[in-house]
Amino acid sequence: MNMKLSSLFPQMACALLLMASCSQEDSMTPGESPSSVGGIRITTQVSDIATRGITETATLQNFGICILGSGEHASSLQYNNVGMTKNGEEWTSATPMLWQSEIPSADIIAYAPYQADISEALATQKQFPVSVKAVQTQEDLSSDLLVFKAKDYAPTIVGENKDKNVAVKFDHAFSQLMITFNFDSAFSNDEVDLSKIEDVKVEGTVLSGVCDFSQDKPLITVKSDASAGAITPENVSFQAKDAEHASISAQYSCLLVPQTIQTVNQPLKVSFRLGDSTYSWKSNADITLRQGKYYTLSLNIRKTGVVVEGTIKGWIPAEGNNEYVAN
C-alpha cells in the first residue's frame, strides 16, 4: 500500500477582478463589459485542477464576493456576499459595486459556489459553517468549496493605468482522497466488475467544520468533540483484465474536511462489499488532512482470506517537487 499527498495547486482556480475608480455618474465606453454599471468588473479563468468538482471555466458558474474598506474606511466601502453569475462569457453582479477613489485599500474575500443565505460580513466571520456531503456519487459540485482572501488590496486609481487586474486565486478549502483498489490477478472479470463492487465507504472523518475568514488565509477546522461519519465516494475509473492489464483495478474519489484523524478515537477506514465478502482496511497511524491537498491510497485486494493489504507511515517530502510520499 502506498498513500501519498501532493499540492492540488500549481493548478489553481483563478478569477481576475478589475477595479476602477468611478462614481455613480460614470458611464461605460463602447467595448467595455462591466459586471454592473459601476467600477468593479469581473472576468474569470480556471486552469487545470486535479480534483473532482470545480475544475474549469465551464464548471465555475457562480461565486460570492465581499469587499470591505480597510481600517477606518470599513463603513465607507462595504459589499457583502454579492453574487457573481456567469452570463455567457461575462460575469454579472447582483448588486452594482463602485470603488471610491478616496478609499486607499480594501479586504477582498471570494468563495464558490455561491450561497444566497449568508447575511453576516464574511471578513469578520470566524465560524462560517462548511461541510461535505455524505453521498458524493453525483457530479453536482455540492461538496466543493473554493476560498480566496486578499488583505489590504490597493488598486491603481489614478492616471492612464487606473484599471488594475487582481488575480483572485481560489484555493480548494477541502482535501481530496483518491482510493485505488488493486485486485489480485486471481480475480476474474466475471468475479469483479463495477456493478459487483458495492457499498464503498470511507469512515472516520468529521464531515463538517468552520472556516475562519478573519485569518490572512481562510482556515478550515473541525471541532474536537465532533463525531465522525461515513462518506460514499464517487467511482472515477474501472479497469478490467485485458491484453495489456493482468489484473483488475477500480478508483474512487471523495472530498474531505481538513482535520487530523486520530486512531485512538476512530481511525480512517475504507470498506466495500464484493459478493458475500466484505473487505475493509483501517489506518494504524494518525493522519493529517491539509487544505488543498490531494491524497492517494492504494489498497491491494487478495482473494484468499479476504485480506486488504496496506499500512500508513509518516509523511516525508519527495525531492524535487511539492509532492509528499509515505516511507
C-alpha positions as CSV (number, residue, x, y, z in Angstrom):
1,M,0.0,0.0,0.0
2,N,1.1,3.5,-0.8
3,M,-0.6,6.6,0.3
4,K,0.8,9.9,-0.8
5,L,-0.2,13.6,-0.9
6,S,0.5,16.4,-3.3
7,S,-0.4,20.0,-3.6
8,L,-3.5,20.4,-5.7
9,F,-2.4,23.7,-6.9
10,P,0.2,24.6,-9.1
11,Q,-3.2,24.0,-10.7
12,M,-5.4,26.7,-9.2
13,A,-8.8,28.3,-9.9
14,C,-8.3,31.9,-10.8
15,A,-10.6,34.9,-11.4
16,L,-9.5,38.3,-12.5
17,L,-11.1,41.2,-10.7
18,L,-10.8,44.5,-12.5
19,M,-11.3,47.6,-10.3
20,A,-11.6,51.2,-11.4
21,S,-12.2,54.5,-9.6
22,C,-15.6,55.8,-10.5
23,S,-18.8,57.4,-9.2
24,Q,-22.5,56.9,-9.7
25,E,-22.4,59.2,-12.7
26,D,-19.7,57.4,-14.6
27,S,-20.7,55.8,-17.9
28,M,-19.1,52.9,-19.8
29,T,-17.4,53.4,-23.1
30,P,-18.1,51.1,-26.1
31,G,-16.3,47.8,-25.9
32,E,-16.3,47.7,-22.1
33,S,-18.1,44.8,-20.5
34,P,-18.8,45.6,-16.8
35,S,-20.4,43.2,-14.4
36,S,-22.6,46.1,-13.5
37,V,-22.8,49.9,-14.1
38,G,-20.0,50.8,-11.8
39,G,-16.4,50.3,-11.0
40,I,-15.8,46.7,-10.4
41,R,-15.7,44.3,-13.3
42,I,-15.1,40.6,-13.3
43,T,-13.5,38.1,-15.8
44,T,-12.6,34.5,-14.9
45,Q,-10.1,31.9,-15.8
46,V,-9.8,28.4,-14.4
47,S,-6.7,26.3,-15.1
48,D,-6.4,22.6,-14.8
49,I,-7.3,21.3,-11.3
50,A,-6.6,17.7,-10.2
51,T,-9.8,17.3,-8.2
52,R,-13.4,16.4,-8.6
53,G,-15.7,19.5,-8.5
54,I,-15.0,22.9,-9.9
55,T,-12.3,22.2,-12.4
56,E,-12.5,24.6,-15.3
57,T,-14.2,27.8,-16.5
58,A,-17.2,25.9,-17.7
59,T,-17.9,24.5,-14.2
60,L,-17.3,27.7,-12.3
61,Q,-20.7,29.3,-12.8
62,N,-21.1,31.5,-9.7
63,F,-19.3,32.8,-6.7
64,G,-19.8,35.2,-3.9
65,I,-17.6,38.2,-3.2
66,C,-17.1,40.5,-0.1
67,I,-15.3,43.8,-0.3
68,L,-14.6,45.8,2.9
69,G,-12.7,49.0,3.1
70,S,-9.5,48.7,5.2
71,G,-9.3,50.1,8.7
72,E,-11.2,53.3,9.2
73,H,-12.8,53.0,5.8
74,A,-14.7,49.8,6.6
75,S,-18.0,51.7,6.9
76,S,-17.5,53.6,3.6
77,L,-16.8,50.7,1.3
78,Q,-18.8,47.5,2.1
79,Y,-20.2,44.9,-0.2
80,N,-21.1,41.7,1.5
81,N,-21.9,38.4,-0.3
82,V,-22.6,39.9,-3.7
83,G,-23.5,37.1,-6.0
84,M,-21.5,36.8,-9.3
85,T,-23.2,34.9,-12.0
86,K,-21.8,33.8,-15.3
87,N,-23.7,35.2,-18.3
88,G,-22.2,33.8,-21.5
89,E,-18.5,34.8,-21.4
90,E,-19.1,37.6,-18.9
91,W,-19.9,37.9,-15.2
92,T,-22.9,39.8,-13.8
93,S,-23.0,41.1,-10.2
94,A,-26.3,41.0,-8.3
95,T,-25.5,44.5,-6.9
96,P,-23.7,47.3,-8.6
97,M,-20.3,47.8,-7.0
98,L,-18.4,51.1,-7.0
99,W,-14.9,51.8,-5.8
100,Q,-14.5,55.2,-4.2
101,S,-11.2,56.9,-5.1
102,E,-10.7,58.3,-1.5
103,I,-10.5,54.8,-0.1
104,P,-6.9,53.6,-0.4
105,S,-7.4,49.8,0.2
106,A,-9.8,47.1,1.0
107,D,-10.0,43.4,2.1
108,I,-11.4,41.2,-0.6
109,I,-13.0,37.8,0.1
110,A,-14.4,35.4,-2.5
111,Y,-15.8,31.9,-2.4
112,A,-17.5,29.4,-4.7
113,P,-20.1,28.1,-5.2
114,Y,-22.4,31.0,-4.1
115,Q,-24.7,30.7,-1.1
116,A,-27.5,33.3,-1.1
117,D,-28.4,32.9,2.6
118,I,-25.2,34.4,4.0
119,S,-26.1,37.7,5.8
120,E,-23.1,38.4,8.1
121,A,-19.9,40.1,6.8
122,L,-17.6,37.4,5.6
123,A,-14.5,39.5,6.5
124,T,-15.3,39.1,10.2
125,Q,-16.7,35.5,10.1
126,K,-14.7,33.2,12.3
127,Q,-17.3,30.4,12.4
128,F,-18.5,30.1,8.9
129,P,-20.1,26.7,8.5
130,V,-18.7,24.3,5.9
131,S,-19.3,20.7,5.1
132,V,-19.0,17.9,2.6
133,K,-21.8,15.5,1.5
134,A,-22.1,12.1,3.0
135,V,-23.0,10.8,-0.5
136,Q,-20.6,12.1,-3.2
137,T,-21.7,9.9,-6.1
138,Q,-23.3,12.7,-8.1
139,E,-21.3,15.3,-10.1
140,D,-23.2,18.2,-8.7
141,L,-20.2,20.0,-7.2
142,S,-22.1,20.3,-3.9
143,S,-19.2,19.2,-1.8
144,D,-16.6,21.5,-3.4
145,L,-15.6,24.8,-1.8
146,L,-13.2,27.4,-3.1
147,V,-12.0,30.3,-1.0
148,F,-9.8,33.4,-1.5
149,K,-8.7,36.4,0.5
150,A,-6.6,39.5,-0.3
151,K,-5.9,41.7,2.7
152,D,-5.4,45.5,2.2
153,Y,-5.6,45.3,-1.6
154,A,-4.8,48.8,-3.0
155,P,-5.9,49.3,-6.7
156,T,-4.3,51.8,-9.0
157,I,-6.9,54.5,-9.3
158,V,-5.1,57.4,-11.0
159,G,-3.6,58.1,-14.4
160,E,-3.9,56.1,-17.6
161,N,-3.4,52.8,-15.7
162,K,-6.3,53.3,-13.4
163,D,-7.7,49.8,-14.1
164,K,-5.7,47.0,-12.4
165,N,-6.1,43.3,-12.6
166,V,-6.3,41.4,-9.4
167,A,-5.6,37.7,-9.6
168,V,-8.3,36.1,-7.4
169,K,-6.7,32.7,-6.9
170,F,-9.2,30.4,-5.3
171,D,-7.7,27.7,-3.0
172,H,-9.6,24.5,-2.5
173,A,-10.8,24.5,1.1
174,F,-11.1,20.8,1.4
175,S,-8.8,17.8,0.9
176,Q,-9.3,15.1,-1.7
177,L,-8.7,11.3,-1.3
178,M,-8.3,9.1,-4.3
179,I,-8.6,5.4,-3.4
180,T,-7.4,2.6,-5.8
181,F,-8.5,-1.0,-5.3
182,N,-5.9,-3.3,-6.9
183,F,-7.4,-6.7,-7.2
184,D,-5.1,-9.8,-7.2
185,S,-4.6,-11.4,-10.6
186,A,-6.5,-14.4,-9.2
187,F,-9.8,-12.4,-9.6
188,S,-11.5,-12.9,-13.0
189,N,-13.6,-10.3,-14.9
190,D,-16.6,-12.5,-14.1
191,E,-16.0,-12.2,-10.4
192,V,-15.2,-8.4,-10.3
193,D,-17.0,-5.8,-12.4
194,L,-18.1,-2.3,-11.4
195,S,-21.7,-3.4,-10.6
196,K,-20.4,-6.0,-8.2
197,I,-18.3,-3.6,-6.1
198,E,-20.9,-2.4,-3.6
199,D,-21.3,-0.3,-0.5
200,V,-18.0,1.5,-0.8
201,K,-17.4,3.6,2.3
202,V,-14.8,6.0,3.7
203,E,-15.3,6.2,7.5
204,G,-13.5,8.0,10.4
205,T,-13.6,11.7,9.2
206,V,-15.8,14.6,10.5
207,L,-18.0,15.8,7.7
208,S,-18.5,19.4,8.9
209,G,-16.4,22.3,10.2
210,V,-15.9,26.0,10.2
211,C,-14.0,28.5,8.1
212,D,-12.2,31.4,9.8
213,F,-12.3,34.2,7.2
214,S,-10.6,36.7,9.7
215,Q,-7.3,34.9,9.1
216,D,-4.9,36.2,6.5
217,K,-5.7,33.0,4.6
218,P,-9.1,31.4,5.2
219,L,-8.6,28.5,7.7
220,I,-10.8,25.3,7.9
221,T,-11.0,23.5,11.2
222,V,-13.3,20.9,12.8
223,K,-14.5,20.8,16.4
224,S,-12.5,18.5,18.7
225,D,-15.7,16.8,20.0
226,A,-17.4,16.4,16.6
227,S,-18.5,12.9,15.7
228,A,-17.0,11.1,12.7
229,G,-19.3,9.9,9.9
230,A,-19.2,7.8,6.7
231,I,-18.8,9.0,3.1
232,T,-19.9,7.2,-0.1
233,P,-17.2,8.2,-2.7
234,E,-17.6,8.6,-6.4
235,N,-16.3,5.9,-8.8
236,V,-14.0,7.6,-11.3
237,S,-12.5,4.7,-13.2
238,F,-12.6,0.9,-13.6
239,Q,-10.1,-1.3,-15.5
240,A,-10.9,-4.9,-16.3
241,K,-8.4,-7.5,-17.3
242,D,-7.3,-7.4,-20.9
243,A,-4.3,-8.0,-23.1
244,E,-2.5,-5.0,-21.5
245,H,-3.7,-5.4,-17.9
246,A,-3.0,-8.5,-15.9
247,S,-5.3,-7.5,-13.1
248,I,-8.5,-5.5,-12.3
249,S,-8.5,-2.1,-10.6
250,A,-11.1,0.5,-9.6
251,Q,-10.7,4.1,-8.4
252,Y,-12.9,6.1,-6.0
253,S,-12.7,9.7,-5.1
254,C,-14.1,11.9,-2.3
255,L,-13.6,15.3,-0.7
256,L,-12.8,15.5,3.0
257,V,-12.9,18.3,5.5
258,P,-9.3,19.1,6.6
259,Q,-8.5,17.5,10.0
260,T,-6.3,15.1,12.0
261,I,-7.8,11.6,12.1
262,Q,-6.7,10.0,15.4
263,T,-6.6,6.2,15.7
264,V,-7.3,6.4,19.4
265,N,-10.7,7.8,18.6
266,Q,-11.7,6.4,15.3
267,P,-9.2,5.5,12.6
268,L,-9.6,6.1,8.9
269,K,-11.4,3.1,7.4
270,V,-12.2,2.1,3.8
271,S,-14.5,-0.8,3.1
272,F,-16.6,-2.4,0.3
273,R,-18.6,-5.5,-0.4
274,L,-17.9,-8.0,-3.2
275,G,-20.5,-10.7,-3.4
276,D,-20.8,-12.3,0.0
277,S,-17.5,-10.9,1.2
278,T,-16.8,-7.6,2.9
279,Y,-13.3,-6.1,2.6
280,S,-12.0,-3.4,4.9
281,W,-8.8,-1.5,5.7
282,K,-8.0,0.6,8.8
283,S,-5.2,3.1,9.3
284,N,-2.7,2.2,12.0
285,A,-1.4,5.7,12.4
286,D,-2.8,9.2,12.8
287,I,-3.4,11.1,9.5
288,T,-3.5,14.8,9.0
289,L,-5.5,16.1,6.0
290,R,-4.5,19.5,4.9
291,Q,-6.4,22.2,2.9
292,G,-5.9,22.0,-0.8
293,K,-4.0,18.7,-0.7
294,Y,-4.6,15.6,-2.8
295,Y,-4.0,12.2,-1.2
296,T,-3.9,8.8,-2.8
297,L,-4.5,5.5,-1.0
298,S,-3.6,2.3,-2.9
299,L,-5.0,-1.0,-1.5
300,N,-4.1,-4.5,-2.7
301,I,-7.1,-6.9,-2.5
302,R,-6.3,-10.6,-2.0
303,K,-8.7,-13.3,-2.9
304,T,-7.7,-15.8,-0.2
305,G,-8.6,-14.9,3.3
306,V,-10.4,-11.7,2.5
307,V,-7.3,-9.6,3.1
308,V,-6.8,-5.9,2.3
309,E,-3.1,-5.1,2.5
310,G,-1.9,-1.6,3.5
311,T,-0.3,0.5,6.1
312,I,0.3,4.2,6.5
313,K,3.6,5.6,7.7
314,G,4.9,9.1,8.4
315,W,5.0,11.7,5.6
316,I,8.2,12.9,4.1
317,P,8.7,15.4,1.3
318,A,9.8,13.9,-2.0
319,E,12.8,15.6,-3.6
320,G,12.4,17.9,-6.5
321,N,8.7,18.7,-6.2
322,N,5.9,19.6,-3.9
323,E,4.6,16.0,-3.5
324,Y,4.7,14.0,-0.3
325,V,5.0,10.3,-0.2
326,A,4.9,7.7,2.6
327,N,8.1,6.0,3.7
